[in-house]
């Protein structure tokens, strides 16, 4: 199994999140996410396979897709094809007589209008989920990403590969249907077009 640094090495301008933004989210996310925002920081990883994002930039997008603002959900990463990953604080629950905080990492798939839990343990998102071969090749469309990277080059911050026309409108998961687009603009378009 490749390491996280093999698949998601920083590319281009990756920089630590500003202290003000970190302070804004320090009570809303676990330390592991704060640490990732500090190092490697916000920006493109692995040529665009994944981007660590400023949650303030993507909260309106997530709110739109989920149907309402929800401070217990914090977007923190973006996949090369627009999958939005977010932290979810499920609150305190009594589990077998012990009160525990329940949290998870979820994925919003804008192409098929669905969400799913990626992992119930936040640290496993970086340590195992993103390294799992089925996730890399399936969920993150690894083979298509490699083709797109070779044909169109690495993604810039805030940019994704997308299907034109959109998959819901007759596109196909093939290189000939791909374009680079602004992530937030296109996620809004997909929300409107597939509603």
C-alpha positions in Angstrom: 0.0 0.0 0.0 1.4 3.4 -0.9 1.9 6.0 1.8 -0.2 9.2 2.1 2.9 11.2 1.0 3.3 9.1 -2.1 -0.3 9.7 -3.3 -0.9 13.1 -1.9 2.4 15.0 -2.0 1.9 18.8 -1.9 1.9 20.4 -5.3 2.3 24.0 -6.1 1.3 26.6 -3.5 0.4 24.7 -0.4 0.5 27.0 2.7 -0.6 26.8 6.3 -4.1 28.0 7.0 -4.2 31.5 8.5 -4.2 31.7 12.3 -7.5 33.6 12.1 -9.2 30.9 10.1 -7.8 28.2 12.3 -9.2 30.0 15.4 -12.6 30.2 13.7 -12.8 26.4 13.4 -10.8 25.2 16.4 -13.9 24.4 18.4 -15.7 22.8 15.5 -13.3 20.2 14.3 -10.9 17.7 15.9 -7.2 18.4 16.3 -6.2 16.1 13.4 -7.9 18.4 10.9 -6.4 21.5 12.5 -3.0 19.8 12.2 -3.6 19.0 8.5 -4.5 22.6 7.8 -1.3 23.7 9.5 0.9 21.1 7.7 0.9 20.5 4.8 -1.7 23.3 4.7 -4.4 24.5 2.3 -3.8 23.6 -1.3 -3.4 21.0 -4.0 -2.1 17.5 -3.1 -1.0 14.8 -5.5 -1.5 17.0 -8.6 -5.1 17.6 -7.6 -6.1 14.1 -6.5 -7.1 15.9 -3.3 -7.2 19.5 -2.1 -7.3 20.6 1.5 -9.6 23.6 1.5 -10.6 26.6 3.6 -13.9 25.5 5.0 -15.2 29.1 5.0 -15.0 29.0 1.1 -17.1 25.8 0.9 -19.6 26.0 3.7 -22.1 27.8 1.5 -21.7 25.1 -1.1 -22.2 22.3 1.5 -25.2 24.1 3.1 -26.8 24.3 -0.3 -26.4 20.6 -1.0 -27.5 19.6 2.5 -30.5 21.9 2.4 -29.6 24.1 5.3 -26.7 25.6 7.3 -25.4 23.2 9.8 -22.4 24.2 12.0 -21.8 20.6 12.9 -20.7 19.9 9.3 -17.4 21.3 8.2 -16.0 20.8 4.6 -12.3 20.3 4.6 -11.2 18.5 1.4 -12.1 18.3 -2.3 -11.5 15.4 -4.6 -10.3 15.9 -8.2 -13.8 15.4 -9.6 -15.6 17.6 -7.1 -16.3 15.2 -4.3 -16.6 17.3 -1.2 -15.4 15.7 2.1 -16.7 17.0 5.3 -16.4 16.4 9.1 -19.6 15.7 11.0 -20.0 16.1 14.7 -22.8 13.8 15.8 -22.8 15.0 19.4 -22.5 13.1 22.7 -24.1 9.6 22.8 -24.4 7.0 25.5 -22.7 3.9 24.1 -22.8 0.9 26.5 -23.0 3.1 29.5 -20.2 5.4 28.5 -20.9 8.9 27.1 -18.8 9.4 24.0 -18.5 12.0 21.3 -19.6 10.5 17.9 -18.1 11.9 14.8 -17.3 10.9 11.2 -16.1 11.9 7.8 -18.6 12.0 5.0 -18.4 12.5 1.2 -20.8 14.4 -1.0 -20.8 13.0 -4.5 -22.3 15.9 -6.6 -22.5 13.8 -9.8 -25.0 11.3 -8.4 -26.5 13.5 -5.6 -25.6 11.3 -2.7 -23.7 11.4 0.6 -22.0 8.6 2.4 -19.9 8.0 5.5 -16.3 7.4 4.6 -15.1 6.5 8.1 -16.3 6.7 11.7 -12.8 7.6 13.0 -11.4 10.9 11.8 -7.7 9.8 11.8 -8.5 6.8 9.7 -9.6 9.1 6.8 -5.9 10.0 6.2 -4.3 6.8 7.5 -6.4 4.2 5.7 -9.5 5.5 3.8 -7.5 7.7 1.3 -5.0 4.9 0.8 -7.5 2.1 0.2 -7.1 0.8 -3.4 -10.9 0.6 -3.9 -11.2 4.2 -2.8 -8.3 5.5 -4.9 -9.3 3.6 -8.0 -13.1 3.7 -7.5 -14.4 6.6 -5.4 -11.6 8.9 -6.5 -11.5 7.6 -10.1 -7.8 7.0 -10.0 -7.3 5.7 -13.5 -9.3 8.5 -15.0 -7.5 11.0 -12.8 -4.1 9.8 -14.1 -5.3 10.1 -17.7 -6.7 13.6 -17.0 -3.4 14.6 -15.3 -1.3 13.5 -18.2 -3.6 15.2 -20.8 -4.6 18.4 -19.0 -2.0 18.9 -16.3 -2.3 19.4 -12.5 -5.2 21.2 -11.0 -4.8 24.6 -9.5 -6.3 25.5 -6.1 -10.1 25.6 -6.3 -10.2 23.8 -9.7 -11.6 20.4 -10.5 -12.1 18.1 -13.4 -15.7 17.6 -14.4 -17.8 15.9 -17.0 -19.3 18.0 -19.8 -22.2 17.4 -20.2 -22.7 16.5 -16.6 -23.2 12.8 -15.9 -26.8 13.3 -15.0 -27.3 15.1 -18.3 -25.8 12.4 -20.6 -22.0 12.7 -20.0 -19.7 9.8 -19.5 -16.8 9.0 -17.2 -14.3 9.2 -20.0 -11.4 11.6 -20.8 -13.1 13.1 -23.8 -15.9 14.4 -21.5 -13.5 16.1 -19.1 -12.8 19.8 -18.6 -11.1 21.8 -15.9 -13.5 24.2 -14.1 -13.9 26.4 -11.0 -15.0 24.0 -8.2 -17.5 26.2 -6.4 -19.1 27.5 -9.6 -19.5 24.0 -11.0 -20.8 22.5 -7.7 -23.5 25.2 -7.8 -24.2 24.4 -11.4 -24.5 20.7 -10.7 -26.9 21.4 -7.8 -29.1 23.5 -10.0 -28.9 21.3 -13.1 -29.7 18.0 -11.3 -32.3 19.2 -8.8 
